[in-house]
Amino acid sequence: MGDPTDTGEDSCSERALNRPELKPITRDERNEEHHRTEYAREEASRKDQRQEHVRRTD
């Protein structure tokens, strides 16, 4: 039958382990995400600048 006190629902910590999106973000993860976002923004800016340069030289 199992544990009579078990309601069939996971505790918060069990849910967090099973669903990573519910786990709190560590400082390292936040920094990594920030750097990744910043890098992507810089890459997009460089790409725009290259395309603009090509348009001017054509």
N, CA, C and O atoms as CSV, one atom per row, in Angstrom:
chain,resi,resn,atom,element,x,y,z
A,1,MET,N,N,0.827,-1.202,0.000
A,1,MET,CA,C,0.000,0.000,0.000
A,1,MET,C,C,0.856,1.245,0.000
A,1,MET,O,O,0.490,2.245,-0.618
A,2,GLY,N,N,1.978,1.208,0.673
A,2,GLY,CA,C,2.832,2.383,0.720
A,2,GLY,C,C,2.608,3.196,1.969
A,2,GLY,O,O,1.902,2.771,2.883
A,3,ASP,N,N,3.195,4.336,2.005
A,3,ASP,CA,C,3.134,5.230,3.157
A,3,ASP,C,C,1.758,5.894,3.231
A,3,ASP,O,O,1.361,6.575,2.285
A,4,PRO,N,N,1.023,5.715,4.328
A,4,PRO,CA,C,-0.309,6.328,4.423
A,4,PRO,C,C,-0.272,7.854,4.502
A,4,PRO,O,O,-1.283,8.508,4.244
A,5,THR,N,N,0.893,8.434,4.860
A,5,THR,CA,C,0.988,9.896,4.922
A,5,THR,C,C,1.360,10.484,3.565
A,5,THR,O,O,1.372,11.703,3.398
A,6,ASP,N,N,1.663,9.620,2.595
A,6,ASP,CA,C,2.056,10.088,1.259
A,6,ASP,C,C,0.814,10.560,0.515
A,6,ASP,O,O,-0.111,9.782,0.281
A,7,THR,N,N,0.795,11.816,0.150
A,7,THR,CA,C,-0.365,12.376,-0.565
A,7,THR,C,C,-0.250,12.184,-2.067
A,7,THR,O,O,-1.167,12.528,-2.812
A,8,GLY,N,N,0.875,11.636,-2.514
A,8,GLY,CA,C,1.079,11.467,-3.947
A,8,GLY,C,C,1.713,12.682,-4.595
A,8,GLY,O,O,2.020,12.666,-5.787
A,9,GLU,N,N,1.909,13.734,-3.818
A,9,GLU,CA,C,2.545,14.943,-4.351
A,9,GLU,C,C,3.998,14.982,-3.926
A,9,GLU,O,O,4.351,14.519,-2.841
A,10,ASP,N,N,4.832,15.531,-4.775
A,10,ASP,CA,C,6.250,15.677,-4.451
A,10,ASP,C,C,6.444,16.862,-3.520
A,10,ASP,O,O,5.684,17.830,-3.550
A,11,SER,N,N,7.471,16.767,-2.700
A,11,SER,CA,C,7.839,17.935,-1.900
A,11,SER,C,C,8.497,18.946,-2.834
A,11,SER,O,O,8.828,18.617,-3.974
A,12,CYS,N,N,8.684,20.155,-2.364
A,12,CYS,CA,C,9.311,21.197,-3.183
A,12,CYS,C,C,10.701,20.773,-3.646
A,12,CYS,O,O,11.064,20.977,-4.804
A,13,SER,N,N,11.481,20.178,-2.732
A,13,SER,CA,C,12.833,19.799,-3.105
A,13,SER,C,C,12.823,18.664,-4.128
A,13,SER,O,O,13.660,18.645,-5.031
A,14,GLU,N,N,11.901,17.730,-4.004
A,14,GLU,CA,C,11.805,16.655,-4.993
A,14,GLU,C,C,11.397,17.224,-6.347
A,14,GLU,O,O,11.925,16.809,-7.379
A,15,ARG,N,N,10.473,18.162,-6.350
A,15,ARG,CA,C,10.048,18.796,-7.597
A,15,ARG,C,C,11.212,19.514,-8.246
A,15,ARG,O,O,11.394,19.437,-9.461
A,16,ALA,N,N,12.000,20.209,-7.448
A,16,ALA,CA,C,13.147,20.948,-7.989
A,16,ALA,C,C,14.160,20.002,-8.607
A,16,ALA,O,O,14.763,20.320,-9.632
A,17,LEU,N,N,14.352,18.841,-7.992
A,17,LEU,CA,C,15.291,17.874,-8.549
A,17,LEU,C,C,14.766,17.294,-9.860
A,17,LEU,O,O,15.534,17.028,-10.785
A,18,ASN,N,N,13.479,17.107,-9.926
A,18,ASN,CA,C,12.884,16.514,-11.121
A,18,ASN,C,C,12.657,17.528,-12.236
A,18,ASN,O,O,12.572,17.159,-13.408
A,19,ARG,N,N,12.560,18.779,-11.880
A,19,ARG,CA,C,12.319,19.825,-12.875
A,19,ARG,C,C,13.343,20.931,-12.678
A,19,ARG,O,O,13.158,21.810,-11.837
A,20,PRO,N,N,14.422,20.890,-13.453
A,20,PRO,CA,C,15.526,21.842,-13.235
A,20,PRO,C,C,15.122,23.310,-13.344
A,20,PRO,O,O,15.775,24.171,-12.755
A,21,GLU,N,N,14.057,23.610,-14.088
A,21,GLU,CA,C,13.653,25.015,-14.207
A,21,GLU,C,C,13.158,25.588,-12.891
A,21,GLU,O,O,13.050,26.806,-12.748
A,22,LEU,N,N,12.853,24.718,-11.919
A,22,LEU,CA,C,12.396,25.196,-10.614
A,22,LEU,C,C,13.541,25.391,-9.623
A,22,LEU,O,O,13.348,25.976,-8.557
A,23,LYS,N,N,14.733,24.901,-9.970
A,23,LYS,CA,C,15.865,25.051,-9.054
A,23,LYS,C,C,16.339,26.495,-9.064
A,23,LYS,O,O,16.332,27.144,-10.110
A,24,PRO,N,N,16.751,27.002,-7.911
A,24,PRO,CA,C,17.277,28.368,-7.898
A,24,PRO,C,C,18.556,28.455,-8.738
A,24,PRO,O,O,19.334,27.503,-8.802
A,25,ILE,N,N,18.753,29.580,-9.363
A,25,ILE,CA,C,19.925,29.799,-10.205
A,25,ILE,C,C,21.097,30.217,-9.318
A,25,ILE,O,O,20.960,31.097,-8.469
A,26,THR,N,N,22.225,29.591,-9.520
A,26,THR,CA,C,23.409,29.958,-8.746
A,26,THR,C,C,24.038,31.214,-9.347
A,26,THR,O,O,23.725,31.602,-10.473
A,27,ARG,N,N,24.907,31.826,-8.600
A,27,ARG,CA,C,25.591,33.027,-9.083
A,27,ARG,C,C,26.412,32.713,-10.332
A,27,ARG,O,O,26.434,33.501,-11.277
A,28,ASP,N,N,27.091,31.556,-10.337
A,28,ASP,CA,C,27.889,31.176,-11.506
A,28,ASP,C,C,27.018,31.012,-12.743
A,28,ASP,O,O,27.381,31.459,-13.831
A,29,GLU,N,N,25.858,30.364,-12.569
A,29,GLU,CA,C,24.947,30.182,-13.700
A,29,GLU,C,C,24.443,31.525,-14.209
A,29,GLU,O,O,24.326,31.732,-15.417
A,30,ARG,N,N,24.147,32.429,-13.299
A,30,ARG,CA,C,23.655,33.748,-13.695
A,30,ARG,C,C,24.746,34.509,-14.449
A,30,ARG,O,O,24.471,35.154,-15.461
A,31,ASN,N,N,25.988,34.433,-13.951
A,31,ASN,CA,C,27.101,35.098,-14.632
A,31,ASN,C,C,27.329,34.508,-16.019
A,31,ASN,O,O,27.557,35.233,-16.988
A,32,GLU,N,N,27.262,33.180,-16.096
A,32,GLU,CA,C,27.465,32.514,-17.378
A,32,GLU,C,C,26.390,32.934,-18.379
A,32,GLU,O,O,26.684,33.215,-19.540
A,33,GLU,N,N,25.157,32.971,-17.920
A,33,GLU,CA,C,24.049,33.379,-18.794
A,33,GLU,C,C,24.238,34.831,-19.234
A,33,GLU,O,O,23.991,35.165,-20.393
A,34,HIS,N,N,24.671,35.688,-18.322
A,34,HIS,CA,C,24.905,37.094,-18.659
A,34,HIS,C,C,25.983,37.214,-19.732
A,34,HIS,O,O,25.825,37.952,-20.704
A,35,HIS,N,N,27.078,36.482,-19.547
A,35,HIS,CA,C,28.170,36.551,-20.523
A,35,HIS,C,C,27.730,36.008,-21.880
A,35,HIS,O,O,28.095,36.550,-22.923
A,36,ARG,N,N,26.944,34.936,-21.856
A,36,ARG,CA,C,26.459,34.355,-23.110
A,36,ARG,C,C,25.560,35.353,-23.825
A,36,ARG,O,O,25.664,35.519,-25.040
A,37,THR,N,N,24.679,36.016,-23.086
A,37,THR,CA,C,23.772,37.005,-23.666
A,37,THR,C,C,24.556,38.194,-24.203
A,37,THR,O,O,24.291,38.682,-25.302
A,38,GLU,N,N,25.520,38.652,-23.420
A,38,GLU,CA,C,26.350,39.788,-23.820
A,38,GLU,C,C,27.129,39.454,-25.096
A,38,GLU,O,O,27.222,40.281,-26.003
A,39,TYR,N,N,27.687,38.245,-25.162
A,39,TYR,CA,C,28.449,37.817,-26.337
A,39,TYR,C,C,27.542,37.777,-27.567
A,39,TYR,O,O,27.927,38.232,-28.643
A,40,ALA,N,N,26.338,37.231,-27.402
A,40,ALA,CA,C,25.399,37.144,-28.526
A,40,ALA,C,C,25.027,38.538,-29.015
A,40,ALA,O,O,24.904,38.764,-30.219
A,41,ARG,N,N,24.849,39.467,-28.093
A,41,ARG,CA,C,24.501,40.839,-28.471
A,41,ARG,C,C,25.654,41.485,-29.250
A,41,ARG,O,O,25.429,42.164,-30.252
A,42,GLU,N,N,26.879,41.269,-28.783
A,42,GLU,CA,C,28.048,41.824,-29.482
A,42,GLU,C,C,28.205,41.210,-30.866
A,42,GLU,O,O,28.521,41.913,-31.826
A,43,GLU,N,N,27.985,39.890,-30.976
A,43,GLU,CA,C,28.067,39.207,-32.264
A,43,GLU,C,C,27.039,39.785,-33.240
A,43,GLU,O,O,27.359,40.038,-34.401
A,44,ALA,N,N,25.822,39.989,-32.776
A,44,ALA,CA,C,24.765,40.539,-33.624
A,44,ALA,C,C,25.139,41.948,-34.085
A,44,ALA,O,O,24.897,42.317,-35.234
A,45,SER,N,N,25.725,42.721,-33.191
A,45,SER,CA,C,26.133,44.077,-33.532
A,45,SER,C,C,27.225,44.053,-34.601
A,45,SER,O,O,27.177,44.823,-35.560
A,46,ARG,N,N,28.202,43.174,-34.435
A,46,ARG,CA,C,29.282,43.064,-35.430
A,46,ARG,C,C,28.722,42.624,-36.780
A,46,ARG,O,O,29.138,43.130,-37.823
A,47,LYS,N,N,27.793,41.694,-36.761
A,47,LYS,CA,C,27.188,41.210,-38.007
A,47,LYS,C,C,26.457,42.354,-38.705
A,47,LYS,O,O,26.573,42.514,-39.920
A,48,ASP,N,N,25.706,43.148,-37.944
A,48,ASP,CA,C,25.001,44.300,-38.515
A,48,ASP,C,C,25.982,45.283,-39.128
A,48,ASP,O,O,25.742,45.820,-40.210
A,49,GLN,N,N,27.095,45.519,-38.428
A,49,GLN,CA,C,28.097,46.453,-38.936
A,49,GLN,C,C,28.719,45.937,-40.233
A,49,GLN,O,O,28.955,46.714,-41.159
A,50,ARG,N,N,28.987,44.627,-40.306
A,50,ARG,CA,C,29.551,44.046,-41.529
A,50,ARG,C,C,28.565,44.178,-42.680
A,50,ARG,O,O,28.955,44.526,-43.794
A,51,GLN,N,N,27.289,43.902,-42.420
A,51,GLN,CA,C,26.284,44.001,-43.480
A,51,GLN,C,C,26.151,45.443,-43.962
A,51,GLN,O,O,26.002,45.690,-45.159
A,52,GLU,N,N,26.205,46.383,-43.037
A,52,GLU,CA,C,26.115,47.801,-43.397
A,52,GLU,C,C,27.320,48.195,-44.246
A,52,GLU,O,O,27.180,48.938,-45.217
A,53,HIS,N,N,28.488,47.707,-43.887
A,53,HIS,CA,C,29.714,48.001,-44.638
A,53,HIS,C,C,29.599,47.453,-46.060
A,53,HIS,O,O,29.977,48.123,-47.021
A,54,VAL,N,N,29.078,46.238,-46.188
A,54,VAL,CA,C,28.917,45.626,-47.506
A,54,VAL,C,C,27.941,46.440,-48.341
A,54,VAL,O,O,28.168,46.644,-49.534
A,55,ARG,N,N,26.859,46.906,-47.731
A,55,ARG,CA,C,25.873,47.711,-48.464
A,55,ARG,C,C,26.495,49.011,-48.969
A,55,ARG,O,O,26.200,49.451,-50.080
A,56,ARG,N,N,27.350,49.623,-48.158
A,56,ARG,CA,C,27.958,50.891,-48.566
A,56,ARG,C,C,28.976,50.703,-49.679
A,56,ARG,O,O,29.134,51.577,-50.531
A,57,THR,N,N,29.674,49.561,-49.677
A,57,THR,CA,C,30.737,49.370,-50.661
A,57,THR,C,C,30.198,48.814,-51.983
A,57,THR,O,O,30.926,48.783,-52.975
A,58,ASP,N,N,28.933,48.375,-52.011
A,58,ASP,CA,C,28.367,47.845,-53.278
A,58,ASP,C,C,27.927,48.940,-54.197
A,58,ASP,O,O,27.434,48.667,-55.291
